[in-house]
Amino acid sequence: MACSLLLEIKASLETLESWQNKESTQAQVRQLISNILYDEIAGLPINDYEEKEIEEYTNVIYLHVFR
């Protein structure tokens, strides 16, 4: 899952110009990560994770791609 998540995020970032400089675009990237983690087919098994855990994973992944 980690590899496909990173590939999907990188593909989306290629279409966003200067996303790190714009708060609205940063929010879009954060939402993209969250959507992928919540995806019923490719995401995390929601029954095994609490919402707070998924939010924490979203933040960690976001910080990773922001660098």
C-alpha positions in Angstrom: 0.0 0.0 0.0 2.8 2.4 0.8 4.3 2.3 -2.6 1.0 2.8 -4.4 0.1 5.6 -2.1 3.4 7.4 -2.7 3.1 6.9 -6.5 -0.5 8.3 -6.5 0.6 11.3 -4.4 3.6 12.0 -6.6 1.5 11.8 -9.8 -1.0 14.3 -8.3 1.8 16.6 -7.2 3.2 16.8 -10.7 0.0 18.6 -11.8 0.1 21.1 -8.9 2.5 24.0 -9.4 4.2 25.4 -6.2 1.8 23.4 -4.0 4.0 23.9 -1.0 3.6 27.7 -1.2 -0.2 27.7 -1.3 -2.3 26.8 1.7 -5.3 25.8 -0.4 -3.1 23.4 -2.5 -1.5 22.1 0.7 -5.0 21.3 1.9 -5.8 19.5 -1.3 -2.7 17.3 -0.9 -3.6 16.5 2.7 -7.2 15.6 1.6 -5.9 13.4 -1.2 -3.8 11.4 1.3 -6.7 11.1 3.6 -9.0 10.0 0.8 -6.5 7.3 -0.3 -6.2 6.0 3.3 -10.0 5.8 3.6 -10.5 4.2 0.2 -12.6 1.1 0.6 -10.6 -0.9 -2.0 -7.0 0.3 -1.8 -7.0 2.0 1.6 -6.5 0.9 5.2 -8.9 -1.6 6.6 -11.1 1.0 8.4 -12.4 -1.5 11.0 -8.9 -2.1 12.2 -8.0 1.6 12.7 -9.6 4.4 14.7 -10.3 7.8 13.0 -7.6 9.4 15.1 -5.0 6.9 13.9 -5.8 7.5 10.3 -5.5 11.3 10.9 -2.1 10.7 12.4 -1.0 8.6 9.4 -2.3 11.3 7.1 -0.2 13.9 8.9 3.0 11.7 8.9 2.6 11.0 5.2 1.9 14.7 4.4 5.0 15.8 6.3 7.0 13.2 4.3 5.9 14.4 0.9 6.1 18.1 2.0 9.9 17.8 2.4 
